[in-house]
């Protein structure tokens, strides 16, 4: 994942990790973004210009369906900087 982006300019976000499934979705500032591409260790999702219209700190995490109790699992949250 790039460490930051300029406000008002959309981009393709790549998240590296492990255990991603076909049911994994990316939460960008509490809004669900369906993935453009999902592999076991990498997810890409399009972030639009309106998603980063203003500068600030954006929480980002991945929610994968399934898990031990069937409710799914959240990844660690990473803070993304919008300049």
C-alpha positions in Angstrom: 0.0 0.0 0.0 1.4 3.4 -0.8 2.0 5.4 2.5 0.0 8.4 1.2 -1.8 10.1 -1.7 -2.8 13.6 -2.8 -6.4 14.7 -2.1 -8.7 14.6 -5.0 -6.7 12.1 -7.1 -8.0 8.5 -7.3 -5.6 5.5 -7.4 -5.4 1.7 -7.3 -4.8 0.6 -3.7 -2.8 -2.6 -3.3 -2.9 -4.4 0.1 -0.5 -7.2 0.9 -1.2 -9.7 3.6 -2.4 -13.3 4.0 -5.5 -15.3 4.3 -7.6 -13.2 2.0 -10.7 -15.0 0.5 -13.1 -14.4 -2.4 -15.4 -12.8 0.3 -12.8 -10.3 1.5 -13.7 -6.6 1.2 -11.7 -3.5 2.0 -13.0 -0.9 4.5 -11.8 2.6 3.6 -12.9 5.1 6.3 -15.7 2.7 7.3 -17.0 2.4 3.7 -17.0 -1.0 2.0 -15.1 -1.2 -1.3 -15.4 -4.3 -3.3 -12.0 -5.6 -4.5 -10.9 -5.4 -8.1 -8.6 -8.3 -7.6 -8.3 -10.8 -4.8 -5.4 -13.3 -4.3 -4.6 -15.2 -1.1 -1.9 -12.7 -0.3 -2.9 -9.5 -2.1 -6.0 -7.4 -2.7 -6.4 -4.4 -5.1 -9.2 -1.9 -4.9 -10.0 1.3 -6.8 -10.0 4.4 -4.6 -11.9 7.2 -6.3 -11.1 10.9 -6.2 -14.2 11.4 -4.1 -12.9 8.9 -1.5 -9.9 11.2 -0.9 -11.5 14.6 -1.6 -10.0 16.2 1.6 -6.7 15.8 3.5 -6.7 13.6 6.6 -6.0 10.2 8.1 -8.1 7.3 6.8 -8.4 4.0 8.6 -8.1 1.0 6.2 -8.7 -2.7 7.0 -9.8 -5.9 5.3 -12.8 -8.0 6.4 -12.6 -11.6 5.3 -15.7 -13.8 5.6 -15.7 -17.1 7.5 -13.4 -17.5 10.4 -13.8 -19.7 13.5 -17.3 -18.5 14.4 -18.5 -17.8 10.9 -18.7 -14.0 11.5 -15.5 -13.2 9.6 -12.2 -11.7 10.6 -10.8 -8.2 10.4 -7.2 -7.5 9.6 -5.2 -5.0 11.5 -6.2 -1.4 10.8 -3.7 0.8 9.0 -3.9 4.5 8.8 -3.5 6.0 5.3 -2.5 9.6 4.9 -4.3 11.9 2.4 -2.2 15.1 1.7 
